[in-house]
Amino acid sequence: MHLSMRALAYIVATADTGSVSGSAKQLNVSQPSISAAIAQIEATLGLQLFVRHHARGMTTTVAGQRFVNDARHLLNHARDFSRNAEALSSNVSGQITVGSFVTLAIRFMPGLLAEFARRVPGITVNHEEGNQQDIIEGITSGRLELAITYAYAVPEEVVAERLAELPPYILVASDHALAGRDRISLKEIGHEPFILLDLPFSRDYFFNLFMACGVAPHIAHRSRSPELIRGLVGHGCGYTIHNALPSTDVSYDGRRIVAIPIAERLAPVHMVTLRLRRQTMRPAVRTFADFLQQSFQPTGLFNLGPAG
C-alpha cells in the first residue's frame, strides 16, 4: 500500500478546515483532486475517515482522527528531513507547534521564544495559547507537538514532565488594608469579594484551596482574562489568587498590585511540558523541550523553585 505525502496533506487539511473546499483553498489545489485522494485512501484502507454532512462540511470519524494525528506527525517529520537534507549540515531546523496555558503564556513565553530564536535560529516556533481543555485537545489531536501548562487532568496517553512548582499568592491592591503583610490567611480575607479566573480546571484548583481552609469564597467577578482580573484587583474590586506571578506589580491601566504569600500551607501547581506518549519527538521538538528544561533550572532564564 502506498500513501503519498500529498494525499496525507490533503486529508490533514480537510480535517483542519472541516471541508474539501476549505482544504482546496488552503492548499491551492482543485476540490476534485482532494475528494479523489480521500476516496482512494478510504477505499484502499477499507476505512471511513470522514463523515460527510450535507451543506455542513466534514468531520473525522474516530478512526479518521487517529489517522489524521499520525499523518500530521509523519508530515512534520518529512518537512524536517527535507529541510535538513537541503541544509547539508548538522544544524537542527524546521517548524514546531507549541501550546501554552494562557497565564503561563503571558508570563513566560515572550522571554522563552525570544531567547530560543537567538540560540537556535533554524527552528521556527509556532505558538498557540488556551485553557487546559484547549491544550489537552491540541496535544491528543497532534496539532500541538509540545505544550507548557499545569498538571491538571492529564490523560494517560500524554506524558507530563515537570518544569517547576508555582505556589499560590493572594493579590490585592497596593492600598488594601492588608497590603503590607508578609503573609495573609485565606480565613482572614475570605469574607471579601473574590475575583475568579474562570477557566476549566483552574476554577477547581482555586475552590479546592478555599475548601482546604474551610472558607466559602464570595465571588464578585469572573473572567477568563488574567489581565482583566489584575486590573479589577488594582481598582480595589476584590482580591484574587495567582500562581504565575508577573515580573511587574502594575496592571495594564497603571494600578499597583501586591502579591502576598498565603499563610496556610496549600498545594502549589506543577508547571509541566506535555507531549503525546505514542509519538516520537522530532529533533526540533526535542531541542525546544530540552531548552525549556534548562530555562527553569536555577541557572536558567527563570528560577522558580524546585521542580519536584
Secondary structure as the mmCIF struct_conf table of DSSP 4:
data_model
#
loop_
_struct_conf.conf_type_id
_struct_conf.id
_struct_conf.beg_label_comp_id
_struct_conf.beg_label_asym_id
_struct_conf.beg_label_seq_id
_struct_conf.end_label_comp_id
_struct_conf.end_label_asym_id
_struct_conf.end_label_seq_id
HELX_RH_AL_P HELX_RH_AL_P1 MET A 5 THR A 17
BEND BEND1 GLY A 18 SER A 19
HELX_RH_AL_P HELX_RH_AL_P2 VAL A 20 LEU A 27
TURN_TY1_P TURN_TY1_P1 ASN A 28 ASN A 28
HELX_RH_AL_P HELX_RH_AL_P3 GLN A 31 LEU A 45
TURN_TY1_P TURN_TY1_P2 GLY A 46 GLY A 46
STRN STRN1 PHE A 50 HIS A 53
TURN_TY1_P TURN_TY1_P3 HIS A 54 ARG A 56
STRN STRN2 GLY A 57 THR A 60
HELX_RH_AL_P HELX_RH_AL_P4 VAL A 62 ALA A 87
TURN_TY1_P TURN_TY1_P4 LEU A 88 LEU A 88
BEND BEND2 SER A 89 SER A 90
STRN STRN3 GLY A 94 PHE A 101
HELX_RH_AL_P HELX_RH_AL_P5 VAL A 102 ARG A 119
TURN_TY1_P TURN_TY1_P5 PRO A 121 GLY A 122
STRN STRN4 ILE A 123 GLY A 130
HELX_RH_AL_P HELX_RH_AL_P6 GLN A 132 SER A 141
TURN_TY1_P TURN_TY1_P6 GLY A 142 GLY A 142
BEND BEND3 ARG A 143 ARG A 143
BEND BEND4 GLU A 145 GLU A 145
STRN STRN5 LEU A 146 TYR A 150
BEND BEND5 TYR A 152 ALA A 153
TURN_TY1_P TURN_TY1_P7 GLU A 156 GLU A 157
STRN STRN6 VAL A 158 LEU A 166
STRN STRN7 TYR A 169 ALA A 173
TURN_TY1_P TURN_TY1_P8 SER A 174 ASP A 175
BEND BEND6 HIS A 176 HIS A 176
TURN_TY1_P TURN_TY1_P9 ALA A 177 GLY A 180
BEND BEND7 ASP A 182 ASP A 182
STRN STRN8 ILE A 184 ILE A 184
HELX_RH_AL_P HELX_RH_AL_P7 LEU A 186 ILE A 189
TURN_TY1_P TURN_TY1_P10 GLY A 190 HIS A 191
BEND BEND8 GLU A 192 GLU A 192
STRN STRN9 PRO A 193 LEU A 197
TURN_TY1_P TURN_TY1_P11 PRO A 200 PHE A 201
HELX_RH_AL_P HELX_RH_AL_P8 SER A 202 CYS A 213
TURN_TY1_P TURN_TY1_P12 GLY A 214 GLY A 214
STRN STRN10 HIS A 218 SER A 223
BEND BEND9 ARG A 224 ARG A 224
HELX_RH_AL_P HELX_RH_AL_P9 PRO A 226 GLY A 234
TURN_TY1_P TURN_TY1_P13 HIS A 235 GLY A 236
BEND BEND10 CYS A 237 CYS A 237
STRN STRN11 TYR A 239 TYR A 239
STRN STRN12 THR A 240 HIS A 242
BEND BEND11 ASN A 243 ALA A 244
BEND BEND12 SER A 247 SER A 247
BEND BEND13 ASP A 249 ASP A 249
STRN STRN13 VAL A 250 VAL A 250
TURN_TY1_P TURN_TY1_P14 TYR A 252 ASP A 253
BEND BEND14 GLY A 254 GLY A 254
STRN STRN14 ARG A 256 ARG A 256
STRN STRN15 ILE A 257 PRO A 261
STRN STRN16 ILE A 262 ILE A 262
BEND BEND15 ALA A 263 GLU A 264
HELX_LH_PP_P HELX_LH_PP_P1 ALA A 267 PRO A 268
STRN STRN17 VAL A 269 LEU A 276
TURN_TY1_P TURN_TY1_P15 ARG A 277 ARG A 278
BEND BEND16 GLN A 279 GLN A 279
HELX_LH_PP_P HELX_LH_PP_P2 THR A 280 ARG A 282
HELX_RH_AL_P HELX_RH_AL_P10 PRO A 283 SER A 295
TURN_TY1_P TURN_TY1_P16 PHE A 296 PHE A 296
BEND BEND17 GLN A 297 GLN A 297
TURN_TY1_P TURN_TY1_P17 PRO A 298 THR A 299
BEND BEND18 GLY A 300 LEU A 301
BEND BEND19 GLY A 305 GLY A 305
#
